[in-house]
Amino acid sequence: MAVISALYIYPVKSLAGFSLSSATLSEHGLRWRNRIGDRQWMLVLPNGRFVTQRQWPQLARIKTELTNVGLVLHKQGMPSFHVSYDYDPQRTMQVTVWRDEVLAFDEGDAVAQWLGEATEKSNSGVRLVRFGDESERPVSAKHLWDDESSQVAFADGYPILVANTASLDQFNRHLRAHDLTPLNMNRFRANVILTDTTAWQENSISEISAHHNQYQLGLRKPCERCPMITVDQQHGSKPEDGRPLKSLIDFDCLGNGAGAYFGQNAIVTRGVGSLIEVGDDVRLG
């Protein structure tokens, strides 16, 4: 039996997330109090193109909080900004996430101005948009099994990212052996963290099932990593030497020379609406 050791949600794509003791499983991923989902908001430019830490590493310094009435954005040295869960259904905007065009809802000028100041990009025209309650963005069927389907909000491609502490421990030993700084799990911005497993076991399984069968996650594609893992999530800084991405490529956890991989992209294959909790015993298969 493996154990779920941590759960994380990132309400706004590329801003800081926070840990949860439990979450509701939805087709779109983890939900806070069965109300707000992972990556439900996103920053975009006036042309609708999404913005992430890949371009603006300083986004990591903006913290997020969810309350009973709305999203709260925090940046050191600035007043916090509150965004109501109620949004104007008439204020629509067509946005782009990679190759997907999605109907989103603009959260208004005030938060856009706040984000411009917080990112020191006031002239960029940055906007905050929300994935609507009725919006759809199907997961690509390329790596799904027959007759499977799923949805995703503003995450890159899948609703859930699973990571393994044993894998990180082994990779950190590799970094130390090369006189490089070990990493915290937050570099990989995963949702579900496993412990009591062997290193890289996540790459040889296809299912994670709750001990009492109330839910099941289908692991469908290794997560290929990009320069975003070079961003220090505490300071919002990015090194010039390309580490640790280059180190992850050298490490080659899949053993096929295909690139930098860490974690598994997953969908909910059973138990939409069920509760997933830290401490859950799960079977790997």
C-alpha positions in Angstrom: 0.0 0.0 0.0 1.1 3.5 -0.9 -0.1 6.5 1.0 -1.2 9.9 -0.1 1.1 12.2 1.8 0.0 15.6 0.5 -2.6 17.3 -1.7 -2.1 20.7 -3.4 -4.4 23.0 -5.3 -3.3 25.9 -7.5 -6.4 28.1 -8.0 -4.6 30.4 -10.4 -2.4 28.9 -13.1 1.3 29.7 -12.3 0.6 31.6 -9.1 1.4 30.0 -5.7 -0.8 27.2 -4.5 -1.4 25.7 -1.1 -1.9 22.4 0.6 -5.2 20.7 1.5 -6.0 18.0 4.0 -8.8 16.8 1.7 -10.4 17.6 -1.6 -13.3 16.6 -3.8 -12.5 14.7 -7.0 -14.1 16.2 -10.1 -13.6 15.6 -13.8 -11.6 18.8 -13.8 -9.3 17.7 -10.9 -9.2 18.6 -7.2 -11.8 20.9 -5.8 -11.7 22.9 -2.6 -14.8 22.3 -0.5 -16.4 20.9 -3.7 -16.6 24.5 -4.9 -13.4 25.8 -6.6 -11.2 23.8 -8.8 -7.5 23.6 -9.6 -6.3 26.2 -12.2 -9.7 27.7 -12.4 -8.2 31.2 -13.1 -5.4 32.2 -15.4 -3.5 35.3 -16.5 -3.7 36.2 -20.2 -2.5 39.0 -22.4 -4.9 41.2 -24.4 -4.7 38.7 -27.3 -6.0 35.9 -25.0 -2.7 34.1 -24.9 -1.9 32.5 -21.5 1.0 33.8 -19.3 2.9 31.5 -17.0 6.1 31.4 -14.9 7.9 30.3 -18.1 7.8 34.0 -19.2 7.2 35.7 -15.9 8.9 33.8 -13.0 7.9 36.5 -10.6 4.4 35.0 -10.6 5.5 32.5 -8.1 5.6 35.3 -5.5 1.9 36.0 -5.7 0.1 33.8 -3.1 -3.5 32.6 -3.4 -6.2 32.0 -0.8 -9.7 30.7 -1.1 -12.4 31.9 1.3 -16.1 31.3 1.6 -16.8 34.4 -0.7 -13.9 34.6 -3.1 -10.3 34.3 -4.2 -7.7 36.4 -2.4 -4.4 37.4 -4.0 -1.5 38.4 -1.8 1.8 40.0 -2.8 4.3 41.2 -0.2 4.3 45.0 0.0 0.9 45.4 -1.6 -2.7 45.3 -0.2 -4.4 42.0 -0.9 -7.0 41.8 -3.6 -10.3 40.0 -3.3 -12.0 38.5 -6.3 -15.7 37.4 -5.8 -16.7 33.9 -6.9 -19.6 35.6 -8.7 -18.6 36.6 -12.2 -20.3 38.5 -15.0 -21.5 36.0 -17.5 -21.6 38.7 -20.2 -17.9 39.6 -19.8 -16.6 36.8 -22.0 -13.1 36.4 -23.5 -11.8 33.8 -25.9 -8.4 32.6 -24.5 -5.8 30.2 -25.6 -4.1 27.4 -23.6 -1.5 25.9 -25.8 -3.5 24.8 -28.9 -6.9 24.9 -27.1 -9.3 27.9 -27.5 -11.5 28.2 -24.4 -14.4 30.5 -23.5 -13.4 32.3 -20.3 -14.8 35.2 -18.2 -12.8 38.4 -17.6 -12.6 39.3 -13.9 -12.4 43.1 -14.6 -10.2 46.1 -14.7 -9.4 46.4 -11.0 -7.8 43.0 -10.6 -6.0 43.5 -13.9 -4.5 46.7 -12.6 -3.4 45.0 -9.4 -1.8 42.2 -11.3 0.0 44.6 -13.5 1.6 46.3 -10.5 2.3 43.0 -8.7 4.1 41.6 -11.7 5.8 44.9 -12.6 4.1 44.5 -16.0 1.7 47.3 -15.9 2.0 48.0 -19.6 1.4 44.4 -20.6 -2.4 44.6 -20.5 -2.5 41.4 -18.4 -6.0 40.2 -17.4 -7.3 37.6 -15.0 -9.8 35.2 -16.5 -11.9 32.5 -15.0 -12.9 29.1 -16.3 -16.7 29.2 -16.4 -19.0 26.8 -14.6 -20.3 25.6 -18.0 -17.0 25.9 -19.9 -15.5 22.8 -21.5 -12.0 21.8 -22.5 -11.7 18.1 -23.3 -8.5 16.2 -22.5 -6.8 15.0 -25.6 -7.8 11.4 -26.4 -4.3 10.5 -27.6 -3.2 8.9 -24.4 -6.6 8.0 -22.9 -7.9 4.4 -23.0 -10.8 3.3 -25.1 -14.0 5.1 -24.3 -12.3 7.3 -21.7 -12.9 11.0 -21.6 -12.1 13.8 -19.2 -12.1 17.5 -18.9 -9.4 20.0 -17.8 -9.6 23.7 -16.8 -6.5 25.8 -17.3 -3.9 23.2 -16.4 -1.6 22.4 -19.3 -3.3 19.2 -20.4 -4.6 16.9 -17.7 -6.7 17.6 -14.5 -4.4 15.9 -12.0 -0.6 15.6 -11.6 0.7 12.8 -9.4 4.3 12.8 -8.0 6.3 10.4 -5.8 8.4 11.5 -2.9 10.7 8.5 -3.4 11.4 9.6 -6.9 12.3 13.1 -5.7 14.6 11.7 -3.0 16.5 9.7 -5.6 16.8 12.7 -8.0 18.0 14.8 -5.1 20.7 12.3 -4.4 21.8 12.7 -8.0 21.8 16.5 -7.6 23.9 16.3 -4.4 26.4 13.9 -6.1 26.9 16.6 -8.7 27.3 19.4 -6.1 23.9 20.8 -7.0 21.2 22.1 -4.6 18.4 19.5 -3.9 14.8 20.5 -4.7 11.6 20.9 -2.8 8.5 19.1 -4.2 6.9 22.5 -4.9 9.2 22.9 -8.0 7.0 20.3 -9.7 3.6 21.8 -8.8 1.9 18.5 -8.5 -1.6 17.9 -7.0 -1.3 14.4 -5.4 1.9 13.3 -3.6 2.6 9.6 -2.9 4.8 8.1 -0.2 5.7 4.5 0.9 6.6 3.7 -2.7 9.7 2.9 -4.6 11.4 5.5 -6.7 9.8 5.9 -10.2 7.2 3.3 -9.4 4.6 5.8 -10.8 6.1 5.2 -14.3 5.3 1.5 -14.2 1.7 1.6 -13.1 -1.6 2.8 -14.7 -4.0 3.1 -11.7 -4.1 4.4 -8.2 -7.1 3.0 -6.3 -8.4 4.0 -2.9 -8.2 1.1 -0.3 -12.0 1.0 -0.1 -12.5 1.5 -3.9 -14.3 4.8 -3.5 -12.1 6.4 -6.2 -9.5 5.6 -8.8 -7.1 7.7 -10.7 -5.8 6.6 -14.1 -2.2 7.5 -14.8 -2.1 8.2 -18.6 1.0 10.0 -19.5 4.4 10.8 -18.0 4.7 14.6 -17.3 7.4 16.1 -19.5 9.0 19.0 -17.7 9.8 22.4 -19.2 12.0 25.4 -18.0 9.3 26.2 -15.4 10.9 23.8 -12.9 14.0 26.1 -12.9 11.9 28.8 -11.2 12.5 29.0 -7.4 8.9 28.9 -6.1 9.8 30.9 -3.0 11.7 33.8 -4.6 10.3 33.8 -8.1 13.8 33.7 -9.5 15.2 31.7 -12.5 18.8 30.7 -12.8 20.7 31.2 -16.0 22.4 27.8 -16.1 19.1 25.9 -16.9 19.4 23.8 -13.7 17.7 21.6 -12.6 16.0 21.0 -16.0 19.3 20.0 -17.6 20.0 17.6 -14.7 16.6 16.0 -15.1 17.3 15.4 -18.8 20.7 13.9 -17.9 19.1 11.7 -15.2 16.6 10.2 -17.8 14.2 8.5 -15.4 12.3 6.8 -18.2 15.6 5.4 -19.6 14.8 6.2 -23.2 16.6 9.5 -23.7 13.3 11.2 -24.4 13.8 14.2 -22.2 13.0 15.6 -18.8 10.1 13.8 -17.0 8.8 13.9 -13.5 5.4 12.8 -12.3 2.4 11.3 -14.1 -0.6 13.1 -15.7 -3.8 11.5 -14.5 -7.6 11.6 -14.8 -10.4 10.4 -12.4 -11.6 7.1 -13.8 -13.9 6.3 -10.9 -15.4 8.2 -8.0 -16.2 11.7 -9.3 -17.6 13.5 -6.3 -15.6 11.4 -3.8 -13.3 12.8 -1.1 -9.6 12.2 -1.4 -7.7 12.8 1.8 -4.1 13.0 3.1 -3.4 9.7 4.7 -5.5 7.6 2.3 -4.1 4.2 1.7 -4.0 3.5 -2.0 -3.2 0.5 -4.2 -0.9 0.9 -7.2 -1.6 -1.2 -10.2 
